[in-house]
Amino acid sequence: MSLIRDIRAREILDSRGKPTIEVAVYTNNNSRGIASVPSGISTGTHEAKELRDKGKRYHGLGVRKAVSIVETIIKPLLCGIDPSRQREIDSIMIEKDGFKDKHKLGANTLLAISLACARAAAADGGKELYLYLSTFPQLTRRSMVLPRPYFNVINGGKHASSALAIQECMIVPNYSSCRENLRASSEIYHALQKLIHTKYGSTGVGDEGGFAPPLKRTEDALQLLRAAILTAGYRGKVDLALDCAASSFYKQKNYHLERRKMNAQKLLDFYLHLIQKYNIISIEDPFHEEDFTHYAELRRKTNIQIVGDDLTTTNLARIRKAIEAKSCTCLLLKPNQIGTLTEALDAAQLAFDNGWKVMVSHRSGETNDAFIADLAVALGCGQIKAGAPCRGERLAKYNRLLEIEEMKE
């Protein structure tokens, strides 16, 4: 029988050079599972809370407290438990924290342990992680498929220093294989780089590897994407999508973007124009995080995918509210928004049970951990968002999908 023998933690740096936590779980069978957690900068109010040290180290963002909690509080509770008993493990940690937002022990602390336990159990069973996850009760009735990636190739909002309010302008290749989707995205990305260099001179990138040219208008970004797709030879084979992160430009009951102040109705009309002109297939967080009503109105007036992120925060109560309001057609699944693997899977199951799609997502502050790639395959959700086809922490996810694709062939 496999039992947890030891749990260790350390402070590492994420893709923005800020601290995060990495946890290693060891079993009595000499297996090991390691996991590290990402951190978002564009965060929903209802997300579970990270634990940070405060003080002077790393401008208050250190995670030594989280490391100490793993080794002095959580480790004694979990040693001797079979790491495959995921719900029990997660429930023990949730109960020990005692708060819905997990601010006492930290969602970052709990998630690192939760994911590391899953990896340790998979290693003990000699299974690839995606195959192990597919045996979870929430997933046993679902077919494993490789997800279609959404590549964020122009960064705006809080992910960049430009005046572009819309946070992510994405390309979505529509090939049946991951290798062809990744090839298309790479070729378009480099065509885009040349176009931006010719027009603006600078080809700096934002947090998620996408370019951050000095744009102010959403249409300028979308026209650049169209031009790059044509230049790379992918006309008709690549779709466009947006993550608006509208809460970031919502102030005093109005939306401030493109040197204009819009109320919700004017913003809705703005989106309808973009959808029709540029054949947008998916829009994430089109309104601020409490506006369930206008999400629903946009959903009624279009047949595209409406994705909830800041609105739903991988939280069962928020998802239920969005379901009742008919606000979305897709859940953005971010495990670190809720703090444990079990709760993330329960959120995905609730979405599936109510006819929604699910898109597994990275965060802007990432690590090289590719857990979400395996999770997306195990879920059979068909969609993943992990940034641009650039930078190691983003490519770790996409390259893992290539590896899984080879295994499944």
Contacts in CASP RR format, 6 or more apart in sequence:
PFRMAT RR
TARGET T0000
AUTHOR 0000-0000-0000
METHOD contacts of the structure
MODEL  1
MSLIRDIRAREILDSRGKPTIEVAVYTNNNSRGIASVPSGISTGTHEAKE
LRDKGKRYHGLGVRKAVSIVETIIKPLLCGIDPSRQREIDSIMIEKDGFK
DKHKLGANTLLAISLACARAAAADGGKELYLYLSTFPQLTRRSMVLPRPY
FNVINGGKHASSALAIQECMIVPNYSSCRENLRASSEIYHALQKLIHTKY
GSTGVGDEGGFAPPLKRTEDALQLLRAAILTAGYRGKVDLALDCAASSFY
KQKNYHLERRKMNAQKLLDFYLHLIQKYNIISIEDPFHEEDFTHYAELRR
KTNIQIVGDDLTTTNLARIRKAIEAKSCTCLLLKPNQIGTLTEALDAAQL
AFDNGWKVMVSHRSGETNDAFIADLAVALGCGQIKAGAPCRGERLAKYNR
LLEIEEMKE
1 82 0 8 1.000
2 27 0 8 1.000
2 28 0 8 1.000
2 29 0 8 1.000
2 31 0 8 1.000
2 82 0 8 1.000
2 83 0 8 1.000
2 84 0 8 1.000
2 120 0 8 1.000
2 121 0 8 1.000
2 124 0 8 1.000
2 125 0 8 1.000
3 27 0 8 1.000
3 28 0 8 1.000
3 79 0 8 1.000
3 80 0 8 1.000
3 81 0 8 1.000
3 82 0 8 1.000
3 83 0 8 1.000
4 25 0 8 1.000
4 26 0 8 1.000
4 27 0 8 1.000
4 78 0 8 1.000
4 79 0 8 1.000
4 80 0 8 1.000
4 81 0 8 1.000
4 82 0 8 1.000
4 83 0 8 1.000
4 117 0 8 1.000
4 120 0 8 1.000
5 26 0 8 1.000
5 27 0 8 1.000
5 28 0 8 1.000
5 79 0 8 1.000
5 80 0 8 1.000
6 25 0 8 1.000
6 26 0 8 1.000
6 75 0 8 1.000
6 79 0 8 1.000
7 23 0 8 1.000
7 24 0 8 1.000
7 25 0 8 1.000
7 26 0 8 1.000
7 70 0 8 1.000
7 71 0 8 1.000
7 74 0 8 1.000
7 75 0 8 1.000
7 78 0 8 1.000
7 79 0 8 1.000
7 113 0 8 1.000
7 116 0 8 1.000
8 23 0 8 1.000
8 24 0 8 1.000
8 26 0 8 1.000
8 70 0 8 1.000
8 71 0 8 1.000
9 21 0 8 1.000
9 22 0 8 1.000
9 23 0 8 1.000
9 24 0 8 1.000
9 66 0 8 1.000
9 67 0 8 1.000
9 70 0 8 1.000
9 71 0 8 1.000
9 112 0 8 1.000
10 21 0 8 1.000
10 22 0 8 1.000
10 67 0 8 1.000
11 19 0 8 1.000
11 20 0 8 1.000
11 21 0 8 1.000
11 22 0 8 1.000
11 62 0 8 1.000
11 63 0 8 1.000
11 64 0 8 1.000
11 67 0 8 1.000
12 19 0 8 1.000
12 20 0 8 1.000
12 21 0 8 1.000
12 22 0 8 1.000
12 36 0 8 1.000
12 367 0 8 1.000
13 19 0 8 1.000
13 20 0 8 1.000
14 20 0 8 1.000
14 38 0 8 1.000
14 39 0 8 1.000
14 365 0 8 1.000
14 366 0 8 1.000
14 367 0 8 1.000
14 393 0 8 1.000
15 207 0 8 1.000
15 364 0 8 1.000
15 365 0 8 1.000
15 366 0 8 1.000
15 367 0 8 1.000
15 391 0 8 1.000
15 393 0 8 1.000
16 39 0 8 1.000
16 41 0 8 1.000
16 207 0 8 1.000
16 364 0 8 1.000
16 365 0 8 1.000
18 39 0 8 1.000
18 58 0 8 1.000
18 61 0 8 1.000
18 365 0 8 1.000
19 58 0 8 1.000
19 61 0 8 1.000
19 62 0 8 1.000
19 63 0 8 1.000
20 36 0 8 1.000
20 37 0 8 1.000
20 38 0 8 1.000
20 39 0 8 1.000
20 63 0 8 1.000
20 108 0 8 1.000
20 365 0 8 1.000
20 367 0 8 1.000
21 36 0 8 1.000
21 37 0 8 1.000
21 63 0 8 1.000
21 66 0 8 1.000
21 67 0 8 1.000
21 70 0 8 1.000
21 108 0 8 1.000
21 109 0 8 1.000
21 112 0 8 1.000
22 34 0 8 1.000
22 35 0 8 1.000
22 36 0 8 1.000
22 112 0 8 1.000
22 367 0 8 1.000
23 34 0 8 1.000
23 35 0 8 1.000
23 36 0 8 1.000
23 70 0 8 1.000
23 112 0 8 1.000
23 113 0 8 1.000
23 115 0 8 1.000
23 116 0 8 1.000
24 32 0 8 1.000
24 33 0 8 1.000
24 34 0 8 1.000
24 116 0 8 1.000
25 32 0 8 1.000
25 33 0 8 1.000
25 34 0 8 1.000
25 83 0 8 1.000
25 113 0 8 1.000
25 116 0 8 1.000
25 117 0 8 1.000
25 119 0 8 1.000
25 120 0 8 1.000
26 32 0 8 1.000
26 33 0 8 1.000
26 120 0 8 1.000
27 83 0 8 1.000
27 120 0 8 1.000
27 123 0 8 1.000
27 124 0 8 1.000
29 124 0 8 1.000
31 120 0 8 1.000
31 123 0 8 1.000
31 124 0 8 1.000
31 125 0 8 1.000
32 119 0 8 1.000
32 120 0 8 1.000
32 123 0 8 1.000
33 116 0 8 1.000
33 117 0 8 1.000
33 119 0 8 1.000
33 120 0 8 1.000
33 123 0 8 1.000
34 116 0 8 1.000
34 119 0 8 1.000
35 111 0 8 1.000
35 112 0 8 1.000
35 113 0 8 1.000
35 114 0 8 1.000
35 115 0 8 1.000
35 116 0 8 1.000
35 118 0 8 1.000
35 119 0 8 1.000
35 369 0 8 1.000
35 371 0 8 1.000
36 112 0 8 1.000
36 367 0 8 1.000
36 368 0 8 1.000
36 369 0 8 1.000
37 108 0 8 1.000
37 111 0 8 1.000
37 112 0 8 1.000
37 115 0 8 1.000
37 336 0 8 1.000
37 367 0 8 1.000
37 369 0 8 1.000
38 336 0 8 1.000
38 362 0 8 1.000
38 363 0 8 1.000
38 364 0 8 1.000
38 365 0 8 1.000
38 366 0 8 1.000
38 367 0 8 1.000
38 369 0 8 1.000
39 50 0 8 1.000
39 108 0 8 1.000
39 336 0 8 1.000
39 363 0 8 1.000
39 364 0 8 1.000
39 365 0 8 1.000
40 336 0 8 1.000
40 363 0 8 1.000
40 364 0 8 1.000
40 365 0 8 1.000
41 158 0 8 1.000
41 159 0 8 1.000
41 207 0 8 1.000
41 364 0 8 1.000
41 365 0 8 1.000
42 157 0 8 1.000
42 158 0 8 1.000
42 159 0 8 1.000
42 167 0 8 1.000
42 245 0 8 1.000
42 248 0 8 1.000
42 310 0 8 1.000
42 364 0 8 1.000
43 310 0 8 1.000
44 247 0 8 1.000
44 289 0 8 1.000
44 309 0 8 1.000
44 310 0 8 1.000
44 313 0 8 1.000
44 337 0 8 1.000
45 289 0 8 1.000
45 310 0 8 1.000
46 289 0 8 1.000
46 313 0 8 1.000
46 315 0 8 1.000
46 318 0 8 1.000
47 101 0 8 1.000
47 107 0 8 1.000
47 313 0 8 1.000
47 314 0 8 1.000
47 315 0 8 1.000
47 336 0 8 1.000
47 337 0 8 1.000
47 338 0 8 1.000
48 101 0 8 1.000
48 102 0 8 1.000
48 103 0 8 1.000
48 106 0 8 1.000
48 107 0 8 1.000
48 336 0 8 1.000
48 337 0 8 1.000
48 338 0 8 1.000
48 339 0 8 1.000
49 101 0 8 1.000
49 102 0 8 1.000
49 103 0 8 1.000
49 106 0 8 1.000
49 107 0 8 1.000
50 106 0 8 1.000
50 107 0 8 1.000
50 108 0 8 1.000
51 63 0 8 1.000
51 65 0 8 1.000
51 66 0 8 1.000
51 69 0 8 1.000
51 103 0 8 1.000
51 105 0 8 1.000
51 106 0 8 1.000
51 107 0 8 1.000
51 108 0 8 1.000
51 109 0 8 1.000
52 60 0 8 1.000
52 61 0 8 1.000
52 62 0 8 1.000
52 63 0 8 1.000
52 65 0 8 1.000
53 60 0 8 1.000
53 61 0 8 1.000
53 62 0 8 1.000
53 63 0 8 1.000
53 64 0 8 1.000
53 65 0 8 1.000
54 60 0 8 1.000
57 64 0 8 1.000
63 108 0 8 1.000
63 109 0 8 1.000
66 105 0 8 1.000
66 106 0 8 1.000
66 108 0 8 1.000
66 109 0 8 1.000
66 112 0 8 1.000
69 105 0 8 1.000
69 106 0 8 1.000
69 109 0 8 1.000
70 109 0 8 1.000
70 112 0 8 1.000
70 113 0 8 1.000
73 96 0 8 1.000
73 105 0 8 1.000
74 93 0 8 1.000
74 96 0 8 1.000
74 105 0 8 1.000
74 109 0 8 1.000
74 110 0 8 1.000
74 113 0 8 1.000
77 92 0 8 1.000
77 93 0 8 1.000
77 96 0 8 1.000
78 89 0 8 1.000
78 92 0 8 1.000
78 93 0 8 1.000
78 113 0 8 1.000
78 117 0 8 1.000
81 88 0 8 1.000
81 89 0 8 1.000
81 92 0 8 1.000
82 121 0 8 1.000
83 89 0 8 1.000
83 117 0 8 1.000
83 118 0 8 1.000
83 120 0 8 1.000
83 121 0 8 1.000
83 124 0 8 1.000
84 121 0 8 1.000
84 124 0 8 1.000
86 114 0 8 1.000
86 117 0 8 1.000
86 118 0 8 1.000
86 121 0 8 1.000
86 136 0 8 1.000
86 341 0 8 1.000
86 342 0 8 1.000
87 342 0 8 1.000
89 113 0 8 1.000
89 114 0 8 1.000
89 117 0 8 1.000
90 110 0 8 1.000
90 114 0 8 1.000
90 340 0 8 1.000
90 341 0 8 1.000
90 342 0 8 1.000
90 343 0 8 1.000
91 342 0 8 1.000
93 105 0 8 1.000
93 110 0 8 1.000
93 113 0 8 1.000
93 114 0 8 1.000
93 340 0 8 1.000
94 102 0 8 1.000
94 110 0 8 1.000
94 340 0 8 1.000
94 343 0 8 1.000
96 105 0 8 1.000
97 103 0 8 1.000
97 104 0 8 1.000
97 105 0 8 1.000
97 106 0 8 1.000
97 110 0 8 1.000
98 104 0 8 1.000
101 107 0 8 1.000
102 110 0 8 1.000
102 339 0 8 1.000
106 339 0 8 1.000
107 336 0 8 1.000
107 337 0 8 1.000
107 338 0 8 1.000
107 339 0 8 1.000
108 336 0 8 1.000
108 339 0 8 1.000
110 339 0 8 1.000
110 340 0 8 1.000
111 335 0 8 1.000
111 336 0 8 1.000
111 339 0 8 1.000
111 340 0 8 1.000
111 341 0 8 1.000
114 335 0 8 1.000
114 339 0 8 1.000
114 340 0 8 1.000
114 341 0 8 1.000
114 342 0 8 1.000
115 335 0 8 1.000
115 341 0 8 1.000
115 369 0 8 1.000
115 371 0 8 1.000
118 129 0 8 1.000
118 132 0 8 1.000
118 133 0 8 1.000
118 341 0 8 1.000
119 129 0 8 1.000
119 371 0 8 1.000
121 132 0 8 1.000
122 128 0 8 1.000
122 129 0 8 1.000
122 131 0 8 1.000
122 132 0 8 1.000
122 133 0 8 1.000
125 132 0 8 1.000
128 374 0 8 1.000
128 404 0 8 1.000
128 407 0 8 1.000
129 371 0 8 1.000
129 374 0 8 1.000
129 378 0 8 1.000
130 144 0 8 1.000
130 373 0 8 1.000
130 374 0 8 1.000
130 375 0 8 1.000
130 377 0 8 1.000
130 378 0 8 1.000
130 404 0 8 1.000
131 378 0 8 1.000
133 139 0 8 1.000
133 374 0 8 1.000
133 375 0 8 1.000
133 378 0 8 1.000
133 379 0 8 1.000
134 140 0 8 1.000
134 142 0 8 1.000
134 144 0 8 1.000
134 378 0 8 1.000
136 345 0 8 1.000
136 378 0 8 1.000
138 345 0 8 1.000
138 346 0 8 1.000
138 348 0 8 1.000
138 349 0 8 1.000
139 345 0 8 1.000
139 378 0 8 1.000
139 379 0 8 1.000
139 380 0 8 1.000
142 352 0 8 1.000
142 379 0 8 1.000
142 380 0 8 1.000
143 380 0 8 1.000
144 377 0 8 1.000
144 378 0 8 1.000
144 380 0 8 1.000
144 408 0 8 1.000
145 377 0 8 1.000
145 380 0 8 1.000
145 382 0 8 1.000
146 177 0 8 1.000
146 178 0 8 1.000
146 377 0 8 1.000
146 382 0 8 1.000
146 401 0 8 1.000
146 404 0 8 1.000
146 405 0 8 1.000
146 408 0 8 1.000
147 360 0 8 1.000
147 376 0 8 1.000
147 377 0 8 1.000
147 380 0 8 1.000
147 381 0 8 1.000
147 382 0 8 1.000
147 383 0 8 1.000
147 384 0 8 1.000
147 401 0 8 1.000
148 172 0 8 1.000
148 173 0 8 1.000
148 174 0 8 1.000
148 181 0 8 1.000
148 382 0 8 1.000
148 383 0 8 1.000
148 384 0 8 1.000
149 172 0 8 1.000
149 173 0 8 1.000
149 178 0 8 1.000
149 181 0 8 1.000
149 182 0 8 1.000
149 185 0 8 1.000
149 384 0 8 1.000
149 385 0 8 1.000
149 386 0 8 1.000
149 398 0 8 1.000
149 401 0 8 1.000
150 170 0 8 1.000
150 171 0 8 1.000
150 172 0 8 1.000
150 241 0 8 1.000
150 282 0 8 1.000
150 359 0 8 1.000
150 383 0 8 1.000
150 384 0 8 1.000
150 385 0 8 1.000
150 387 0 8 1.000
151 170 0 8 1.000
151 171 0 8 1.000
151 172 0 8 1.000
151 173 0 8 1.000
151 185 0 8 1.000
151 189 0 8 1.000
151 387 0 8 1.000
151 388 0 8 1.000
151 389 0 8 1.000
152 159 0 8 1.000
152 168 0 8 1.000
152 169 0 8 1.000
152 170 0 8 1.000
152 208 0 8 1.000
152 209 0 8 1.000
152 210 0 8 1.000
152 243 0 8 1.000
152 385 0 8 1.000
152 387 0 8 1.000
152 388 0 8 1.000
153 169 0 8 1.000
153 170 0 8 1.000
153 171 0 8 1.000
153 185 0 8 1.000
153 188 0 8 1.000
153 189 0 8 1.000
153 192 0 8 1.000
153 210 0 8 1.000
153 211 0 8 1.000
153 225 0 8 1.000
153 228 0 8 1.000
153 388 0 8 1.000
153 389 0 8 1.000
154 164 0 8 1.000
154 168 0 8 1.000
154 169 0 8 1.000
154 192 0 8 1.000
154 210 0 8 1.000
154 211 0 8 1.000
154 212 0 8 1.000
154 213 0 8 1.000
154 215 0 8 1.000
154 221 0 8 1.000
154 224 0 8 1.000
154 225 0 8 1.000
155 162 0 8 1.000
155 167 0 8 1.000
155 168 0 8 1.000
155 205 0 8 1.000
155 206 0 8 1.000
155 207 0 8 1.000
155 208 0 8 1.000
155 209 0 8 1.000
155 210 0 8 1.000
155 211 0 8 1.000
155 212 0 8 1.000
156 162 0 8 1.000
156 164 0 8 1.000
156 165 0 8 1.000
156 166 0 8 1.000
156 167 0 8 1.000
156 168 0 8 1.000
156 169 0 8 1.000
156 206 0 8 1.000
156 212 0 8 1.000
156 215 0 8 1.000
157 164 0 8 1.000
157 165 0 8 1.000
157 166 0 8 1.000
157 167 0 8 1.000
157 245 0 8 1.000
157 248 0 8 1.000
157 249 0 8 1.000
158 167 0 8 1.000
158 245 0 8 1.000
158 248 0 8 1.000
158 364 0 8 1.000
159 167 0 8 1.000
159 168 0 8 1.000
159 206 0 8 1.000
159 207 0 8 1.000
159 208 0 8 1.000
159 212 0 8 1.000
159 364 0 8 1.000
160 206 0 8 1.000
160 207 0 8 1.000
160 212 0 8 1.000
161 206 0 8 1.000
161 212 0 8 1.000
162 212 0 8 1.000
162 213 0 8 1.000
162 214 0 8 1.000
162 215 0 8 1.000
162 216 0 8 1.000
163 214 0 8 1.000
163 215 0 8 1.000
163 216 0 8 1.000
164 212 0 8 1.000
164 215 0 8 1.000
164 216 0 8 1.000
164 217 0 8 1.000
164 218 0 8 1.000
164 221 0 8 1.000
165 218 0 8 1.000
165 244 0 8 1.000
165 248 0 8 1.000
165 249 0 8 1.000
165 256 0 8 1.000
165 257 0 8 1.000
165 258 0 8 1.000
166 218 0 8 1.000
166 221 0 8 1.000
166 242 0 8 1.000
166 243 0 8 1.000
166 244 0 8 1.000
166 245 0 8 1.000
166 257 0 8 1.000
167 243 0 8 1.000
167 244 0 8 1.000
167 245 0 8 1.000
167 248 0 8 1.000
168 208 0 8 1.000
168 242 0 8 1.000
168 243 0 8 1.000
168 245 0 8 1.000
168 284 0 8 1.000
169 218 0 8 1.000
169 221 0 8 1.000
169 222 0 8 1.000
169 225 0 8 1.000
169 240 0 8 1.000
169 242 0 8 1.000
170 240 0 8 1.000
170 241 0 8 1.000
170 242 0 8 1.000
170 243 0 8 1.000
170 282 0 8 1.000
170 385 0 8 1.000
171 185 0 8 1.000
171 188 0 8 1.000
171 225 0 8 1.000
171 228 0 8 1.000
171 229 0 8 1.000
171 238 0 8 1.000
171 239 0 8 1.000
171 240 0 8 1.000
171 241 0 8 1.000
172 238 0 8 1.000
172 239 0 8 1.000
172 240 0 8 1.000
172 241 0 8 1.000
172 281 0 8 1.000
172 282 0 8 1.000
173 180 0 8 1.000
173 181 0 8 1.000
173 184 0 8 1.000
173 185 0 8 1.000
173 188 0 8 1.000
173 234 0 8 1.000
173 237 0 8 1.000
173 238 0 8 1.000
174 181 0 8 1.000
174 237 0 8 1.000
174 238 0 8 1.000
174 239 0 8 1.000
175 181 0 8 1.000
175 184 0 8 1.000
175 237 0 8 1.000
177 405 0 8 1.000
178 398 0 8 1.000
178 401 0 8 1.000
178 402 0 8 1.000
178 404 0 8 1.000
178 405 0 8 1.000
179 402 0 8 1.000
179 405 0 8 1.000
182 389 0 8 1.000
182 398 0 8 1.000
182 401 0 8 1.000
182 402 0 8 1.000
184 232 0 8 1.000
184 234 0 8 1.000
184 237 0 8 1.000
184 238 0 8 1.000
185 388 0 8 1.000
185 389 0 8 1.000
186 389 0 8 1.000
187 232 0 8 1.000
187 233 0 8 1.000
187 234 0 8 1.000
188 225 0 8 1.000
188 228 0 8 1.000
188 229 0 8 1.000
188 232 0 8 1.000
188 234 0 8 1.000
188 238 0 8 1.000
189 210 0 8 1.000
189 228 0 8 1.000
189 388 0 8 1.000
189 389 0 8 1.000
189 390 0 8 1.000
190 232 0 8 1.000
191 228 0 8 1.000
191 229 0 8 1.000
191 231 0 8 1.000
191 232 0 8 1.000
192 211 0 8 1.000
192 224 0 8 1.000
192 225 0 8 1.000
192 228 0 8 1.000
193 203 0 8 1.000
193 211 0 8 1.000
194 231 0 8 1.000
195 224 0 8 1.000
195 227 0 8 1.000
195 228 0 8 1.000
195 231 0 8 1.000
196 202 0 8 1.000
196 203 0 8 1.000
196 211 0 8 1.000
196 213 0 8 1.000
196 224 0 8 1.000
197 203 0 8 1.000
199 213 0 8 1.000
199 224 0 8 1.000
200 213 0 8 1.000
200 214 0 8 1.000
202 213 0 8 1.000
202 214 0 8 1.000
203 211 0 8 1.000
203 213 0 8 1.000
204 211 0 8 1.000
204 212 0 8 1.000
204 213 0 8 1.000
205 211 0 8 1.000
205 212 0 8 1.000
205 388 0 8 1.000
205 390 0 8 1.000
205 391 0 8 1.000
206 212 0 8 1.000
207 364 0 8 1.000
207 365 0 8 1.000
208 362 0 8 1.000
208 364 0 8 1.000
208 387 0 8 1.000
208 388 0 8 1.000
208 391 0 8 1.000
208 394 0 8 1.000
209 387 0 8 1.000
209 388 0 8 1.000
209 390 0 8 1.000
209 391 0 8 1.000
209 394 0 8 1.000
210 387 0 8 1.000
210 388 0 8 1.000
210 390 0 8 1.000
213 224 0 8 1.000
215 221 0 8 1.000
215 224 0 8 1.000
216 258 0 8 1.000
216 259 0 8 1.000
217 258 0 8 1.000
218 242 0 8 1.000
218 257 0 8 1.000
218 258 0 8 1.000
218 274 0 8 1.000
219 274 0 8 1.000
219 277 0 8 1.000
219 278 0 8 1.000
222 240 0 8 1.000
222 274 0 8 1.000
222 278 0 8 1.000
225 240 0 8 1.000
226 240 0 8 1.000
226 278 0 8 1.000
229 235 0 8 1.000
229 236 0 8 1.000
229 238 0 8 1.000
239 279 0 8 1.000
239 280 0 8 1.000
239 281 0 8 1.000
239 282 0 8 1.000
240 278 0 8 1.000
240 279 0 8 1.000
240 280 0 8 1.000
240 281 0 8 1.000
241 280 0 8 1.000
241 281 0 8 1.000
241 282 0 8 1.000
241 283 0 8 1.000
241 284 0 8 1.000
241 305 0 8 1.000
242 274 0 8 1.000
242 280 0 8 1.000
242 282 0 8 1.000
242 283 0 8 1.000
242 284 0 8 1.000
243 283 0 8 1.000
243 284 0 8 1.000
243 285 0 8 1.000
243 307 0 8 1.000
243 309 0 8 1.000
243 385 0 8 1.000
244 271 0 8 1.000
244 283 0 8 1.000
244 284 0 8 1.000
244 285 0 8 1.000
244 286 0 8 1.000
245 284 0 8 1.000
245 285 0 8 1.000
245 309 0 8 1.000
245 310 0 8 1.000
246 255 0 8 1.000
246 267 0 8 1.000
246 285 0 8 1.000
246 286 0 8 1.000
246 287 0 8 1.000
246 288 0 8 1.000
247 285 0 8 1.000
247 288 0 8 1.000
247 289 0 8 1.000
247 310 0 8 1.000
249 255 0 8 1.000
249 256 0 8 1.000
249 257 0 8 1.000
250 256 0 8 1.000
250 287 0 8 1.000
250 288 0 8 1.000
253 263 0 8 1.000
254 261 0 8 1.000
254 262 0 8 1.000
254 263 0 8 1.000
255 261 0 8 1.000
255 262 0 8 1.000
255 263 0 8 1.000
255 264 0 8 1.000
255 266 0 8 1.000
255 267 0 8 1.000
255 288 0 8 1.000
256 262 0 8 1.000
262 270 0 8 1.000
264 287 0 8 1.000
264 291 0 8 1.000
264 294 0 8 1.000
265 294 0 8 1.000
267 286 0 8 1.000
267 287 0 8 1.000
267 294 0 8 1.000
268 286 0 8 1.000
268 294 0 8 1.000
268 297 0 8 1.000
268 298 0 8 1.000
268 301 0 8 1.000
271 283 0 8 1.000
271 286 0 8 1.000
271 298 0 8 1.000
272 298 0 8 1.000
272 301 0 8 1.000
272 302 0 8 1.000
274 280 0 8 1.000
275 283 0 8 1.000
275 302 0 8 1.000
275 304 0 8 1.000
280 304 0 8 1.000
281 304 0 8 1.000
281 305 0 8 1.000
282 304 0 8 1.000
282 305 0 8 1.000
282 306 0 8 1.000
282 307 0 8 1.000
282 330 0 8 1.000
283 298 0 8 1.000
283 304 0 8 1.000
283 305 0 8 1.000
283 306 0 8 1.000
283 307 0 8 1.000
284 307 0 8 1.000
284 308 0 8 1.000
284 309 0 8 1.000
284 332 0 8 1.000
285 307 0 8 1.000
285 308 0 8 1.000
285 309 0 8 1.000
285 310 0 8 1.000
285 311 0 8 1.000
286 294 0 8 1.000
286 295 0 8 1.000
286 298 0 8 1.000
286 306 0 8 1.000
287 294 0 8 1.000
287 295 0 8 1.000
287 298 0 8 1.000
288 310 0 8 1.000
289 310 0 8 1.000
289 311 0 8 1.000
292 311 0 8 1.000
292 321 0 8 1.000
292 322 0 8 1.000
292 325 0 8 1.000
292 327 0 8 1.000
293 325 0 8 1.000
293 327 0 8 1.000
295 306 0 8 1.000
295 308 0 8 1.000
295 311 0 8 1.000
295 322 0 8 1.000
295 325 0 8 1.000
295 327 0 8 1.000
295 328 0 8 1.000
296 325 0 8 1.000
296 326 0 8 1.000
296 327 0 8 1.000
298 306 0 8 1.000
299 306 0 8 1.000
299 326 0 8 1.000
299 327 0 8 1.000
299 328 0 8 1.000
299 329 0 8 1.000
300 326 0 8 1.000
305 329 0 8 1.000
305 330 0 8 1.000
305 357 0 8 1.000
306 327 0 8 1.000
306 328 0 8 1.000
306 329 0 8 1.000
306 330 0 8 1.000
307 328 0 8 1.000
307 329 0 8 1.000
307 330 0 8 1.000
307 331 0 8 1.000
307 332 0 8 1.000
307 359 0 8 1.000
308 322 0 8 1.000
308 327 0 8 1.000
308 328 0 8 1.000
308 330 0 8 1.000
308 331 0 8 1.000
308 332 0 8 1.000
309 332 0 8 1.000
309 334 0 8 1.000
309 361 0 8 1.000
311 318 0 8 1.000
311 322 0 8 1.000
311 327 0 8 1.000
311 328 0 8 1.000
312 318 0 8 1.000
312 319 0 8 1.000
312 322 0 8 1.000
312 328 0 8 1.000
312 331 0 8 1.000
312 332 0 8 1.000
312 347 0 8 1.000
313 334 0 8 1.000
313 337 0 8 1.000
313 338 0 8 1.000
314 331 0 8 1.000
314 332 0 8 1.000
314 333 0 8 1.000
314 334 0 8 1.000
314 335 0 8 1.000
314 337 0 8 1.000
314 338 0 8 1.000
314 343 0 8 1.000
314 344 0 8 1.000
314 347 0 8 1.000
315 337 0 8 1.000
315 338 0 8 1.000
315 347 0 8 1.000
316 343 0 8 1.000
316 346 0 8 1.000
316 347 0 8 1.000
316 350 0 8 1.000
319 331 0 8 1.000
319 347 0 8 1.000
319 350 0 8 1.000
319 351 0 8 1.000
320 350 0 8 1.000
322 328 0 8 1.000
323 350 0 8 1.000
323 354 0 8 1.000
323 356 0 8 1.000
328 356 0 8 1.000
329 355 0 8 1.000
329 356 0 8 1.000
329 357 0 8 1.000
330 351 0 8 1.000
330 356 0 8 1.000
330 357 0 8 1.000
330 358 0 8 1.000
330 359 0 8 1.000
330 383 0 8 1.000
331 347 0 8 1.000
331 348 0 8 1.000
331 351 0 8 1.000
331 356 0 8 1.000
331 357 0 8 1.000
331 358 0 8 1.000
331 359 0 8 1.000
332 359 0 8 1.000
332 361 0 8 1.000
332 385 0 8 1.000
333 344 0 8 1.000
333 347 0 8 1.000
333 348 0 8 1.000
333 351 0 8 1.000
333 358 0 8 1.000
333 359 0 8 1.000
333 360 0 8 1.000
333 361 0 8 1.000
333 375 0 8 1.000
333 379 0 8 1.000
333 381 0 8 1.000
334 344 0 8 1.000
334 361 0 8 1.000
334 363 0 8 1.000
335 341 0 8 1.000
335 344 0 8 1.000
335 371 0 8 1.000
335 372 0 8 1.000
335 375 0 8 1.000
336 363 0 8 1.000
338 344 0 8 1.000
338 347 0 8 1.000
344 375 0 8 1.000
348 358 0 8 1.000
348 379 0 8 1.000
348 381 0 8 1.000
351 357 0 8 1.000
351 358 0 8 1.000
352 358 0 8 1.000
357 381 0 8 1.000
357 382 0 8 1.000
357 383 0 8 1.000
358 379 0 8 1.000
358 381 0 8 1.000
358 383 0 8 1.000
359 381 0 8 1.000
359 382 0 8 1.000
359 383 0 8 1.000
359 384 0 8 1.000
359 385 0 8 1.000
360 372 0 8 1.000
360 375 0 8 1.000
360 376 0 8 1.000
360 379 0 8 1.000
360 381 0 8 1.000
360 383 0 8 1.000
360 384 0 8 1.000
360 385 0 8 1.000
361 372 0 8 1.000
361 384 0 8 1.000
361 385 0 8 1.000
361 386 0 8 1.000
362 372 0 8 1.000
362 385 0 8 1.000
362 386 0 8 1.000
362 387 0 8 1.000
362 394 0 8 1.000
362 397 0 8 1.000
365 393 0 8 1.000
366 393 0 8 1.000
366 394 0 8 1.000
367 393 0 8 1.000
368 392 0 8 1.000
368 393 0 8 1.000
368 396 0 8 1.000
369 396 0 8 1.000
370 396 0 8 1.000
370 397 0 8 1.000
370 399 0 8 1.000
370 400 0 8 1.000
372 384 0 8 1.000
372 386 0 8 1.000
372 397 0 8 1.000
373 384 0 8 1.000
373 386 0 8 1.000
373 396 0 8 1.000
373 397 0 8 1.000
373 398 0 8 1.000
373 400 0 8 1.000
373 401 0 8 1.000
373 404 0 8 1.000
374 400 0 8 1.000
374 404 0 8 1.000
376 382 0 8 1.000
376 383 0 8 1.000
376 384 0 8 1.000
376 401 0 8 1.000
377 401 0 8 1.000
377 404 0 8 1.000
384 397 0 8 1.000
384 401 0 8 1.000
386 394 0 8 1.000
386 397 0 8 1.000
386 398 0 8 1.000
387 394 0 8 1.000
388 394 0 8 1.000
389 395 0 8 1.000
389 398 0 8 1.000
END
